[in-house]
Amino acid sequence: MDTAGNSAASRDKAYLMHPMTNLKRHLEIEPTVVTGGKGIYVYDDTGKEYIEGLAGLWCTSLGFGEERLVEAAARQMRQLPYYHQFRGMGHHVGIDLAEKLLSIAPAGMSKVFFANSGSEANDTILKLIWYYNNALGRPQKKKVIARIKGYHGTTLAAASLSGLPHMHKAFDLPMPGILHTDCPHYYRFGKDGESEEEFATRMADSLEKMILEEGPDTVAAFFAEPIMGAGGVITPPKTYFEKVQAVLKKYDVLFVADEVICGFGRTGKMFATETYDLKPDFMTVAKALSSAYLPISGVMMSQEVFDGISKQSGEVGVLGHGFTYSGHPAAAAVALETLKIYEERDILGHIASISGRLQDGMRKFAGHPLVGEVRGIGLIGAIELVKDKATHESFDPKDGIGAFCQDRAQEHGLITRGMGDSLAFCPPLIITAAEIDEMLSRFGKALDDTAAMVDQKKLAKVA
Ligand SMILES: Cc1ncc(COP(=O)(O)O)c(C=O)c1O
């Protein structure tokens, strides 16, 4: 409450423009104001407890209240609260972080550029790809292909790369030269009688067709999340990336793996690039890099692309790109400490020991009358609700089934995210087996509430 007796929730309507919110509808509902957290739990201003089933925005990997990260930031703020890395300047913590990142990165990554968000990192990559192709004397090779339902951020280029209609509509996006190929969601887009491998072949063929139609000498790069996150936690169908990478190689198209959600253990390996045997030219990292305690992101690239960029900057005279807060010392210190904690606590071992609990636990809902598909790997997954299990028919978006289930989950003390009618799980990586059980139990109650509503409104036949 402020001195006039207004709650934070009612005050925010006067001052705050909430991202990714229906602002008109928002004026009619009270936002949930989060005031603190501990481990996988957060608390609102009424004291209600929630399991953060999405780790905030897929990011607070070490959960809430990790004192070592607080201390790392404080120590660095006392030592050197700010310095940049422009024009040959540097600081130890930024250099140490770059070294550390490359030491754990998949083979082939050679240099790191720091930014402050996933969007900035992806914008940076697009610029560097153009710069690189100019260096190679192929100024016409500039188009980029991303995917329908992909999510790469919200700045001009990152929103353009994203393949979600609400991110383009009325924003005059996507920018010219950014194209979208098919969404590789086998459950939703596979044809009758088509195997997963055949579907993957069709996806790769469709990408090849697009490259040929545009002209291979005009297509510079392909952007993909190893698992599509905000598009609905869509895991790649078997053999998809193998086939797609063969097409990219054939036409000399660079591959950008956006590891903003998947990086740092989420899929069971340190990077999903290893889980799916990817050979990217660029990798985007953010979120779990600092457990989201401070904003920092990174672009990792191969020596080959770095050499081209470096040649170009020699010709231009300077690499005309960078942010005031690129590799901010406090954020870099928190990131370094985060990576240290992952190692000391053997986060990959922990994930290996409990990911089955999440995946098996989610799959126990597969028989529920509303559940169409359960998908996921490691500590990420989604449960998709459908109107008709046999035909996979979706509910009418106007029925807002996913949003209803999300709201009911929140009522039962679980924060999850409904993306369409897919409900996502991406808890802090420190979650325990007992906490996974509790998270899924709260979800089960929300699912039953949803089934009751669907039944009552006769939106589908709930047995
Ligand atoms: C895969 C992916 N890339 C990029 C971004 C954008 O990151 P940011 O919100 O930090 O700009 C996100 C954000 O959720 C993401 O999931």
The ligand as an SDF file (V2000), in Angstrom:
LIG
                    3D

 16 16  0  0  0  0  0  0  0  0999 V2000
   14.8230  -18.4060  -27.7560 C   0  0  0  0  0  0  0  0  0  0  0  0
   14.7910  -16.9710  -27.3600 C   0  0  0  0  0  0  0  0  0  0  0  0
   15.5600  -16.0850  -28.0120 N   0  0  0  0  0  0  0  0  0  0  0  0
   15.5750  -14.7970  -27.6900 C   0  0  0  0  0  0  0  0  0  0  0  0
   14.7950  -14.3120  -26.6720 C   0  0  0  0  0  0  0  0  0  0  0  0
   14.7830  -12.8580  -26.3590 C   0  0  0  0  0  0  0  0  0  0  0  0
   15.4480  -12.6100  -25.1660 O   0  0  0  0  0  0  0  0  0  0  0  0
   15.2030  -11.2310  -24.3960 P   0  0  0  0  0  0  0  0  0  0  0  0
   13.8160  -11.2340  -23.8980 O   0  0  0  0  0  0  0  0  0  0  0  0
   16.2520  -11.2880  -23.3130 O   0  0  0  0  0  0  0  0  0  0  0  0
   15.4680  -10.1460  -25.3680 O   0  0  0  0  0  0  0  0  0  0  0  0
   13.9910  -15.1940  -25.9450 C   0  0  0  0  0  0  0  0  0  0  0  0
   13.1540  -14.7140  -24.8410 C   0  0  0  0  0  0  0  0  0  0  0  0
   12.3500  -15.4150  -24.2670 O   0  0  0  0  0  0  0  0  0  0  0  0
   13.9630  -16.5500  -26.3030 C   0  0  0  0  0  0  0  0  0  0  0  0
   13.1800  -17.4330  -25.6850 O   0  0  0  0  0  0  0  0  0  0  0  0
  1  2  1  0
  2  3  1  0
  2 15  2  0
  3  4  2  0
  4  5  1  0
  5  6  1  0
  5 12  2  0
  6  7  1  0
  7  8  1  0
  8  9  2  0
  8 10  1  0
  8 11  1  0
 12 13  1  0
 12 15  1  0
 13 14  2  0
 15 16  1  0
M  END
$$$$
